[in-house]
Amino acid sequence: MTKLKVRKILTYCIATVWITNGLFCKILNLVPRHEQIVQEILKLDGYSSSLLTLLIGFSEVIMAIWILLQYKSRFNAVLQMVIVASMNIIEFFSVPNLLLWGKLNSLFAFAFILIVYFNEFYLNKKPLLSEIN
């Protein structure tokens, strides 16, 4: 399998993670734990946490679309890595009891970050300054 094919498959997989978490887990509220996490971390009431969880969900769907469009893909990859790392550090210390795999979630987050990095910075060989022009 060529690097281009692997990159394409990984790009779809990465976008699927974002759309699944955004649309199904948050917007459609099929995984209420996500709203509980928002409520617990920010100490919000039910209405505010529901609204914020919806906004986060929409942001994740937009991230998935952005990934598929491959517009400013390096910036997008860095942003994904920062968001996932930040979110998981906060959750690790604030609400490990609400995470699907508890503190082990951080290992899955780290693996996801490595996949995003590998997909963008190894499989997508291009000059670092190419996105500026």
Secondary structure, DSSP 8 states (H G I E B T S, - for coil): --HHHHHHHHHHHHHHHHHIIIIIIIIS-SSTHHHHHHHHHHT--HHHHHHHHHHHHHHHHHHHHHHHHTTTHHHHHHHHHHHHHHHHHHHHHH-GGGSTTGGGHHHHHHHHHHHHHIIIIISS---TTTTT-
